Amino acid sequence: MPNKRQAAKRARRDERKREINALHVSRMKTAIRKFKKLVEAKDLESAKAQLPFTVSMIQHAASKGSIHKNEAARRTSRITLMLNKALASNGQK
């Protein structure tokens, strides 16, 4: 239990922020999981369509400060590379 009013307010604020950050990160991870499942199932047309949504979820989490901008860039790069490799091995562009 905080001893000062300011500390109590900070604890309330931090709890709200933690929940919001968890929401952003959860939505991002769910989008990434769905995208990876499509690529692994060789459903590349659907994966192509899903890529912009997945990237936007990653960028949204970064813009809200839930993840670092470099983490967002790394995740975006990895999923794009994953799709490109799958397309190349399948003979598509």
C-alpha positions as CSV (number, residue, x, y, z in Angstrom):
1,M,0.0,0.0,0.0
2,P,1.5,3.4,-1.0
3,N,2.2,5.9,1.7
4,K,1.6,9.0,-0.3
5,R,-1.3,10.2,-2.5
6,Q,1.1,10.7,-5.5
7,A,2.4,7.1,-5.2
8,A,-1.2,5.7,-5.1
9,K,-2.0,7.7,-8.2
10,R,1.1,6.5,-9.9
11,A,0.2,2.9,-9.0
12,R,-3.3,3.3,-10.6
13,R,-1.8,4.9,-13.7
14,D,0.8,2.2,-14.1
15,E,-1.8,-0.6,-13.8
16,R,-4.0,1.0,-16.5
17,K,-0.9,1.4,-18.7
18,R,0.1,-2.2,-18.1
19,E,-3.3,-3.4,-19.2
20,I,-3.2,-1.3,-22.4
21,N,0.3,-2.4,-23.2
22,A,-0.7,-6.0,-22.8
23,L,-3.7,-5.5,-25.1
24,H,-1.4,-4.0,-27.9
25,V,1.2,-6.8,-27.5
26,S,-1.4,-9.5,-27.4
27,R,-3.1,-8.2,-30.6
28,M,0.2,-8.0,-32.3
29,K,1.3,-11.5,-31.3
30,T,-2.0,-13.0,-32.4
31,A,-1.7,-11.3,-35.9
32,I,1.9,-12.7,-36.2
33,R,0.7,-16.2,-35.2
34,K,-2.1,-16.2,-37.8
35,F,0.4,-15.0,-40.4
36,K,2.9,-17.7,-39.6
37,K,0.2,-20.3,-39.7
38,L,-0.8,-19.2,-43.2
39,V,2.8,-19.3,-44.4
40,E,3.5,-22.8,-42.9
41,A,0.3,-24.1,-44.5
42,K,1.5,-22.8,-47.9
43,D,-1.5,-20.6,-48.2
44,L,0.6,-17.9,-49.7
45,E,-2.1,-15.8,-51.3
46,S,-3.9,-15.4,-48.0
47,A,-0.5,-14.7,-46.3
48,K,0.1,-11.9,-48.8
49,A,-3.2,-10.4,-47.9
50,Q,-2.6,-10.8,-44.2
51,L,0.9,-9.2,-44.3
52,P,-0.2,-5.5,-44.3
53,F,-2.6,-6.1,-41.4
54,T,0.1,-7.9,-39.4
55,V,2.6,-5.1,-40.1
56,S,0.1,-2.5,-39.1
57,M,-0.5,-4.3,-35.8
58,I,3.3,-4.3,-35.1
59,Q,3.6,-0.6,-36.0
60,H,0.6,0.3,-33.9
61,A,2.2,-1.4,-30.8
62,A,5.4,0.4,-31.5
63,S,3.7,3.8,-31.9
64,K,1.9,3.4,-28.6
65,G,5.2,2.6,-26.8
66,S,4.2,-1.0,-26.0
67,I,7.3,-2.3,-27.8
68,H,10.5,-0.6,-28.9
69,K,10.6,0.8,-32.5
70,N,13.6,-1.4,-33.3
71,E,11.7,-4.5,-32.1
72,A,8.9,-3.5,-34.4
73,A,11.3,-3.1,-37.3
74,R,12.9,-6.5,-36.6
75,R,9.6,-8.3,-36.4
76,T,8.4,-6.7,-39.6
77,S,11.6,-7.6,-41.3
78,R,11.4,-11.2,-40.2
79,I,7.8,-11.9,-41.2
80,T,8.4,-10.2,-44.6
81,L,11.5,-12.3,-45.2
82,M,9.5,-15.4,-44.2
83,L,6.9,-14.7,-46.8
84,N,9.5,-13.8,-49.5
85,K,11.3,-17.1,-48.8
86,A,8.1,-19.1,-49.1
87,L,7.2,-17.3,-52.3
88,A,10.6,-17.9,-53.8
89,S,10.6,-21.6,-52.9
90,N,7.1,-21.9,-54.4
91,G,8.2,-20.1,-57.6
92,Q,5.9,-17.1,-57.1
93,K,6.6,-13.4,-56.8
